[in-house]
Amino acid sequence: MSERERFFISWRYYSDAERSWAEALELARSWTESYPREAFAFNSLGLASMRLGKYEQAIEAYGEARRLDPGLSVVYGNLAVVLRALGRTAEARAVLKVATDQQIYGLNVRPTLYALAFIDGDEAGMAQVTAQAANADADSMLSDPGRVLGYRGRVKAARAHFEQGVRSAAQGGLRQTAAELALEAVEIRAIASECRDVPKEAAAALLLSRGYVELVRATRALALCGAVPKTNELLNELFERFPRATLLTRVHRPVVESLLALRRGEAARASEQLDPVRPLDHAPEGELWPVYLRGLAFTKVKDWSAAAREFGDVVEHRGMSPLSMVHPLAYLGLARAQAAAGRTAEARSAYEALLDIWKDADPDLSLLRSARAEYARLQQ
């Protein structure tokens, strides 16, 4: 093999097989130095930087990739994702407009258009993106509307949507997609504290596919429900199969261990687990769970200012994992922290934001009932 071929193969090994983004980043830096006119090398540098939450570095790398090869499809969606994460939504839309005007459709273009429409509350725009989705977008277009339902507190409708998606994917022989969709539904139910069938349904989903993404989501869902033996079993499997996975070690395990510590009532232990994660708080794979859980830990020890700061961080970064239920949960955490600190006006504002998000939520959603009761007490 030539040196250039070795860079391509090594990149796929570190990013896809090992999921070692730290090593992938170093490789990409060497690659761009050795081949400064290789657009894919700069795209790879941007992707590794983004995975580690280094968004400004990612923008610079993607910009160079785009300059070197304006027809490289993947760079447009990747760049738009980073701009969206930083709250620079107008710039993200401008990048995607260039791509769509030139009929350049990378894997991230339509899903990012959908997420931006959702952030804007543009229901027609969301429907249009879904209607225009091609086969290449099938995974995200099966998943994203279900995640929106979960975000809005419509847990039953989300489950039905994902069940339909699982059937569709399975009929098409897409076992991994079916497993991912099933586990999306499982995690939404776990977040909503509907835990009775979570272990059974997670196990059934993992019979379809047992890759890194599926195991990570299943482990987090089980931890949310306090299924300790099975959580530890899956966590051990992840480390046996992906011992060099950067974000498994530095983000996912601390998140899982902090979830279990919080369920045991060990808030200080949960906070301790999450302290080393701070440099990667905004890494996309973490979906802002480290920040949110740190807020919960501070709540348990009645450090209301610190809790409000963490929950506020989630609220302020809407563009990061914009379809995740962590965002409405952060509004609830922020409202409770502000109320406990005696900041009534700020608490009312946070409760009102949450209740607006959940205006069509399942009426028996326990978190919604609690939020309404707490808000009513503030009005007295």
N, C-alpha and C positions, 0 to 999 in steps of 0.2 A: 504493500500500500504506500501511497505517497503521504507526505506529511499532512497535506490538506485533507486527504481522506481520513487520516487518523484523528484529526480534529473533529470532523463530522461524527465519526463513530464514537469517539470518547464523549462527545457532548450528549449523544443519545443514551450512552451508558450511564453517565452521572445523573442526567435529568430524569430519564424514564425508568431505568432498572434500579439504580441505587437511591434515587431521589435525594442525592447529596448535593444540595444547592450551594453549599459552601465551596465544595470542590468544583462544581459546575461554574461558579463565578470566577474562580481562579483560572480555570481552563479557558473561559470566554475572554478573559483579559489577555492571556497569552495568544489566543487565536487572533484577536483584533490587532495585536502588535505585530504578529507574523504576517497577517494578510489584511492590511489596512484598507483594501478595496473590496473586501468580502462582506456584502450586505448582510448575509445570513449570520455571520459571526457577530456583527453588532446587534442584530435582533436577539441573538442568544445572550449577549451581554445584558441587554435590556430585560430579558425575561428572567435571568438569574437575579438581577438586581431587584426587580419587582417582587419576586418570590420572597426575598429577604426584607421587604418593606423599604428598600432604598429607592424611593420613587423619583427623586430628582435625578439620580444617576441613570435610572431607567429611561427617563425622558430624553436625556442627552444621547444615550445609545440608540434609542429608536429613531431619533431625529437624524442621526448619521446613517442608519440603515436605510431610511426613506430617501435621503439625499443620494445615496449610492445606487439605489434601485427603486425608483418610484412605483414600479409594478409589483413589488414584493407584497403579496396580499396580507400575510399574517401581521405585518408591522402596523397596519392601520388600526385593527381591532386592539392589538396590544397597547398601542400608544393611547387610544381612547380610554381603555380601562384604567390606565395610570392617571390620566387627566381627570377622569370621573372620581377616582379615589381621593384625589386632592381637592375635590370640590370645584374644579375648573370645567364645569359642564358645558359652557359655551364653546370652549376650545375643543372639547371632546366631540361635540356635535359637528364642528367645522371639519375636523379630521375625517369623521365618518361620511360627511357629505362629499368630500373629495373622493372617497372610495366608492360610494354608491353612484356618483355622477359618472365615474369612469368604469362602472360595472366591475369593480374589484371587490370580491366577496371572500374575505378570510373567515376563519371559524368564529372569530369574536365579534364580527361586525353586527349581525342582527341581534344576538343576545345583549350587546351593549346598547344598541338602539332601544331595545325593549326596557332595559334597566333605566335608561335616561327618561324614557316616557313615563315610567312608573314614578320616578323621583318627581317629575313635573305634575303628576296626577292626570296625565293625558291618556284617558281610557281608549279613545279612538286610535291614538298612536300605538298603544300596546296591541290592540286588536289587529291593526294593519300589519305590524311586524309579524305577528303570529300567522296571519293569513298568507303572508309572502314567504314564510320560511321554506327553505329547500331541505332536501334530505340531509345535507351536511349540518343543518341546524337542529336535527330531530331531537337530539338529547336535551338541549337546553329548552326547546319549545315544548317538550313534554314536561319538563321540570319547572320552569319558571312560573307559569300561571298557578301551579300548585303551591309554590313558595309564597306567591302573593296572597293566596287565600289564607295560608298559615299566618303570614305577617298581619293580616287584618282580623285575626282571631277566629276565622271560620275553619275550625279544625276538622269538623265533619266533612265539609265540602272539599277541603284539601285532601283528606284521606280518599274520598271517592275519586277525585281527579287522579291521584297517584295510582290508585288501583286500576283505573282505566289505562293509564300509561304503562303500567306493568304488563297488563294483558297485551297491549299493542306491541310493546317491545319484545315480549316473549314469542308472540306469533311471528314476528319478523326474525327470530333467531338471535336477538340482541340480548343475550343473557346478562352481560355486564350492565347495560343500560337498565334492564329490568331490576337488577339488584340495587343499583343506585337510587332508582325511583322509589322502590319499596323502603329503603332506609331513610330517604328524605321524609316519607310519611311517618316512619317510626320515630324519627327525631322530633318532628313537630308535636307528636302526641306526648313524647317524653317531656318536652319543654312545657306543655300544657298540664303536666302532672297526671296524665291519663296512662298510668304505667302498667295496668294489669296484664295486658297482652304484649308489652314491649319485648321482653326476653324471647318469647316464642316467635314473634314476627321478625325480630332481628335474626334469629337462627335460621328461619325459613329463607330470608333474603340472602343470607350468606351461602346457602346451598346453591344459589344461582351463580354467584361469583364471589370470590374471596380475595380481591385485590387490595391494594393499599388504601384507596379512597373508601371502599366499602368497609374495611375493617376500622378505619379511623372514625367514620360516622357511627358505626355500630357501637364502638367502644364508648364514645361520648354519650350516646343515647342511654346505654346501660348504666353509665355512671350517674347520669341525671336521675335515674330511677333507683339508684342505690343497689344495683345488682352486683355486689362486690366480687364474688368468686368468678362470675362470667366476665366481668370487666377486666379483672387481672389476667384471666386466661387469654383473652383477645390481645391485651397489651403485651403479654409475653410473646404471643405469636408474631405480633408486629415487629418486635425487637429481634426475634430470631430470623425473620425473613428480610428485614430492612435495617440491619444494624448501623448503617451509615446515613440513614435518612436524617437530614439536618433538622427539619421542623418537627419530626417525631420526637426527637430528644429534647429540643429546646422550646417547643410550644405545646404539642399535643399531650405529652406525658404530664407536664406541670398542670395543664388544664384539667385532665382527668383526676389527678391526685388532689387538686384543690376542690373539685366537685365532691369527691368522696370525703375529704376532710370537713367540708361545710355540712354535709349530711350527718357527720359524727358530732357536729357542734364545735369543731376545732377551728375557729376563725383565724387565730394567729398562725396555725399551721398552714391553712389555705393561703394566707397572705405571703407567708415565707416561701411557699412553693412558686408563687407567681412573681416574686421580686426579680429573679434573673431573666424573666421573659420580657421585661420592659423594652429592651432594644428591638424586640420583634413584635411589640404590641399590635402594630398595624400590618403585619405580614398577612397577605390575603387568606392563607390557609387557616389561620386562627379565627377568622370571621369575627374578630373583636371579642371573643370569649375571654381572653385573659384580662382585658380592661373591665368588662362587665363583672366577672367573678371577683376581681379585686375590690370593686365597689361593694359587692355583697359582703365580702369579708370585713370591710371597714364598717358597714352597717351593723354587723353582728357585735362589734366592739364599741358601737356608738360614737365612732369618729365621723360625725355627720359631714363635716367640711371635706374630708378626704373622700368619703363616699360620693358626695355630690360632684367632686372633681372628676372621678373616674366615670361615673354615669354620664356626666356632661361631655366627656371625651367621646363616648360612643355616639351620643346625640349629634354632636358637631361634625362627625365624620360619616354622614349619611351615604356618601358615595362609596364607602368601603362595605362590601357585602350588602348592597342596598335592599336585597330581598329577605335578609335574615330576620328572624323573630327577635334577635338580640336587641334590635333598635327599639321596638315598642316596650320590651322589658326594661330597657334602660330608662325610658320615660317614667315608668312606674317606680323604679329604684330612685331616680332623681326626685320625684314628687315626694316619696316617703322620707328621703334624707332632708329635703328642704322643710317639710312639715315638722319633723322631729327637731330641727334646729330653730324652729320658730319663724322661719321665713315664709310666711303664709302666702304672700302674693306669688312668689316663685313656685311654691308647691302647687297652687291653683293652676298656674300656667302649664306646668308639666302634666298634671292630671287631665287638663282639658285637651292637651295635645294627644295624650294616650286615648282618651275616650273618643276623640274624633277618629283616630286610626281604627278603633274597635267599635265604631258606631253600628256596624252590621255584624258584629261578632256573635258566636253562639251564645245564646242567653244563659246557658248553664256553665259557661267557662268560669272556673273558680277564680282566676285572676281578675277577670272583669267584674265579678260580683264584689270582690274585695276592694277593687279600685273605686267602684261607684260608692260603696259604703264609706270609704275613707274620704272621698271628695265631699260627700254630703256632710260629714262631720265638720269639715273645714268651713262650710257655708253657715254653720250655726253660730 
